[in-house]
Amino acid sequence: MPGFSSWDDFIQESTANGKNYRQDWNKNFLPTTPAVAGEWFCLARGGGNPGADALFNTGTNLTFNQVIDTTSNASSIPHGGNVAPDYKYLCNASAFSAAATTMPAVLMLVDMIGYTRVTSTTTTTAQSITNTLTTISNFTADASSDICTHSAYALLPYTKVRLTTTTTLPGGLATATDYYVIKVTDTTCQLATSYANAVAGTAINITDAGTGTHSIQTLYPRYTNGKGVKAFMWANNATPLGAGTPNLSFPSYTNETYTAARATPAVLPVGKTAAANGLILYSGTAAAGKYGPFMPFQSGDSGYGSIEQVQISSTYTSGEFSIGYCKPLITLPLTTLGVASEREFMSQIPGGLPRIYDGAALYWLIYNGAATPTNSAFFGHLDFAWG
Amino acid sequence: MAGFAGLWDYTTQVEDGRGHYSFWRKTPSQTTTSGIWFDMSMSPGNPGPQYYAASPLVAQQMKRSTDGGIFHGPNITPDTKYLKRFLVMSAAATGLPMPFILADYLLYYPFIDTGTNDQQDMDNSLTLPRYTDGNGVQMMAVSVAAGSGTSPTFTVSYTNSLGVSGRTSQPQVLNTATANGSIVTSGTGAAASAGCFIGLQDGDTGVRSVESVTFTSGTDVGLFALVLVKPLITSSLLEQTAPCEVECLPHQAQLPRIYDDAFLSLITLPRGSLSGVAFHGEIETIYN
C-alpha cells in the first residue's frame, strides 16, 4: 500500500530504503519593479536556482496548456522525479531572506497544473477559452468486471474524462462523450455516465474489450477532478500591462462537481494599472475588488473543473497576462530578516503531509508585507520522502 | 539491514550506543558582509580551517581524513550513518539572526581566475567521492582572493546528475564582498545574483562534475574556488541566548545520511561581520 502506514514505515522508507530527496532553492524577487506592500506576486520569472521561467508568456491566446515538471522552460522547483507507484510527500520546508525591506512576507508553494495565456487584453467582452483534453494514459477494458486498467496514478475519483481509440472502443463506450471516473485502485477504474452516477458507484456496462489502443483524456495532468484547484491571473513577463483598471472575471466556469455556468461573484476583482512583471493583477489591500492571491469562487464552490470564459471589463491597452491553475500546498510565514521559517509536516500539522504528485511543477507565490525591492533574494529548501 | 526499520529500531540503536557525539568550534577571522553567504570551513577553530589550496583548476576531493571538517565519528561501513542532532550557539549577538546550512563538501576546483574571459577548463581526473551520481549536489563559488568590485558575469559548463555534459548554469554576477570565504555569487538585491548555490540549467537537479568556467561579461582581479557540496540540513541561529538545536527526525522529518569520511562544514548567512565571533556546537550521529 503506498503512502506511510506509520512513523516506523516512514523511517524505514526514508532511511533504509533511501526514498528521500532534498532540494535547495533560491528565487529572487522580480527584476522589473519593486512590490507595493500588500501585493502578491508569482516568482516563476524571478532569477535564481531554478532560474526564471520562459514558459508562461508562450502558447496560443486563450488556450489551456498543461504544465509538468519536465515541460520545456518551466523552471519549476525539482522534487526528485516520478516515484509511482509510491506516493511522495513534502516533509519539511524552510525559507528565509537577508535582503532589506522584504519582511514580513508569506511564501506559498503551489503545484501549477496548467495555464492559459491571454494576449487579447484590449477585448472587453467575454472571451472563450479552448480547453483541449490531453491523453493521461492508455487503458484496457475487462467486460466481465467493467474495469478499465490504466497507468495514470494521478487519475482521481469523479474526474471527467473522454476516450479515444485507434480502432474501436470497448462496447458501451463512445468517443466525444463525457464520462466520470469511479476509482477502484490507483491503476483501475470504472466509468459512469454522470458525476452523480460516479459518486453513487453506478458503472457503465462494458460489453467487450474493443480493438486497437484506447486512451483516457483529461484536462488537468494532476488534481484531475478539479477539487481544490485555484486560479490566479498574473503579469507573466517583463513588459508591464498597459494603463487600465478593469474588472477581471470568469463569466463562465465549471466547478469541482462539474456544475457548469458558474461565475466569479460580485464584487469583481479589479486589475492594477500597468501591472508589473509577476504581479497577481487584482492583489492588494487598499480598495474594493482587491483579493489575493486567488480568484474568488461563486458561493459554495471550492475548485475549478475548467474555466470556459475570461473577461476584462475595460481595456488594458497593451500587454498580456496568464491565468494560472494551481493547487496550493503550503505556506511559510517570514517574520524577521535573517530568520528561517521552517515547517515540518509529519507532526506540526496533524494529517498535513502535502502530497507531491508525479510531474508536479512547484512554484512560489509571495505576499509582500513590505515594499520588496527588485531582485531581493529568497532562499530555502524542501525535503521530500516517498513510500 | 542498513537504516532503521522503525522508531523502535532507531531508539534501540541510540540506547545501544551506536552513534558518536562530538563538539566543534569556529571563530571566523574574516570580516563578513551582511546578507552575503559565507563558507565557515575557511575559519579557524576546531576543526581547523582549510583553504582550497591546490593546483589551479584541478579537481580535488574533500574528505574528513585528509582535509578536516566537523568530526562525525569513524567510518562504519557496512553500517550506514545518519545525522541525529546538530546544535549551534554563539557567544555574541553580532551577525545574528543567521540562517545556516550544514553540508557535506565533496570536491573543489581551485583558483578560478576572475581576470580573464578565456574559457577555463577543469581537470576531472578525480571525481565525486560521495554522491557519485551528483544528484542533489550543488555548486558554490568561494572567494580565496578578493576582487576589486567590478562585478563581472560568468557561467559554468557542467555535467548534470544524469551524466549529460555541456549543461550551462544560470549567468552569475560576482558581488563586491572581499573577505575570503565569501560566496561570490551571493547577493541580496542584484540582478543575476544568487544564493549560496549557482543556478543550474532548467530541469537539472545536481552536478556531477564541472567542465569549464567562462567570464562572459567583464573581468576582475580575484580568485575563487568552485566547490561541490551536498546540503544536509538548514536552520537558523536566532540569538545569542538561544542555541539552535535540530533533532533531525522529529524536527525535520528527515535523517540525512552521513557517508564515511564526509567533510562536514557550515555555510552561513550572517547579518554582519562575524570576525572574532565564536560559534560552538554539537553533532550527534547514529548508525545501523
Interface residues (C-beta under 8 A of the other chain):
Chain A: S6 W7 D8 D9 F10 I11 Q12 S14 T15 A16 N17 G18 N20 Y21 R22 Q23 D24 N26 N28 P31 G47 G48 N49 P50 G51 D69 T70 S72 N73 A74 S75 P78 G80 G81 C91 N92 S94 F96 S97 A98 A99 A100 T336 L337 G338 V339 A340 E342 E344 F345 M346 S347 P373 T374 N375 S376 A377 F379 G380 H381 D383 A385
Chain B: M1 A2 G3 F4 A5 G6 L7 W8 D9 Y10 S34 G35 T80 Y82 L96 P97 M98 P99 I101 N135 G136 Q138 Q170 S186 G187 T188 G189 A190 A191 A192 S193 A194 G195 C196 F197 I198 G199 L200 Q201 D202 G203 D204 T205 P231 L232 T234 S235 S236 L238 L249 P250 H251 Q252 A253 Q254 L255 P256 R257 L269 R271
